């Protein structure tokens, strides 16, 4: 009887510990957790975006064989939102805040771009960029 009680208590503790570890990973949208290399490739478009925990980014955009490079800053908004500085290279169909008529941001000299982080299986981030009707989703690379 005592042995069975030990198994039950041990199982409960182990289950709680596993849940807590999962929750800490799934709920973590800090800069350190989101930092990394994200990429997207489709037909004549390829993007490599390196997000750094110090809130800077480096971007490489390849369209029709031509490469462009940019460096800028990024910040989080809320749980999964992100804002990229006007240095961000606009992707086909992507809109900036300045493209929204009637908004205060429309008067900004350097428009900012939005993005949204989601987690695959609640643990691994991907970055969705607002690109009008053709949404662009950058996947985080496991290895650089």
PyMOL commands that set and color helices and strands:
alter all, ss='L'
color gray80, all
select helices_A, chain A and resi 2-26+31-34+97-99+104-107
alter helices_A, ss='H'
color red, helices_A
select strands_A, chain A and resi 36-42+45-51+56-63+66-77+81-84+113-120+124-129+136-140
alter strands_A, ss='S'
color yellow, strands_A
deselect
rebuild
show_as cartoon
